[in-house]
Amino acid sequence: MPTIMFYGPEMQKEKRKKLVDDFTKAASEATGIDRSAFVVYLRPTDREHVAVGGELLVDKDGP
C-alpha cells in the first residue's frame, strides 16, 4: 500500500482532514492508484526538533 509521510507543525483537526484529503487526491491522480489504497501519516514536529543548514529552526527564526 502506498504511504505518504508528512512532518510538520501541529494543526487543528479540520486542517489535518483537509491536508490528508488533498495529499490522497493528488497522489491518486498522479499514480492512477485508487485513493482507498493510500495510507497517510502526520507526524507533528516542533521547531526545536528540526534543523536546516545545521541550525535549529527555533534558533534561526526565533520562537
N, C-alpha and C positions, 0 to 999 in steps of 0.2 A: 504494500500500500504506500502511495506517495506521501511524504511527510514534509510539512512546512514548519520551520522553527523561526520564531521572532523573539529577539531580545530587545526590550525597550522599557520605557517608563511605565509606572503603574497607571492604569486607566480605569475609568468608570465602566460599569458593565455594558452600557449601551455602546460605548466606543469600542469595547472589545468585541461585541457582537458584530458591529459593522466591519471592523478590521478582518475578522475571521471570514465573514461572508465575502468581502472584496478579494481577499487572498485566494479563497477557494474558487471563486468565479473566474478570476484571471488565470489561475493555474489550470483549471479545467478547459478553458477556451484555448489556451496556448498549447496544451498537450493532447487534447481530444479525449482525455480520460474523464469518466463521469465524476461529477463533484462528490458523489457519495463515497468515493474511494479515498478521498484526501483526509489526512489527519493533520491538525494544526495545533502546535504547542506555543503558548505565550509564556515567556519567561520574564517576569519583571526584573529589571536590573537598574539599580540606582547609580547615580553619577560617581559615587565613591568606589564603585567596583568596575568602572570602565575607564580605559586609558586610550588616548590617541596620541601618536608621536612620542610615546614614552612618558606621557604626563596624564595624571588622573583628570577626568573632566571636571570634577569638583574644584580642583586647583586651577585649572585652565580658564574656566569661565566664571568662577565664583559660585556661590550657593544657588 
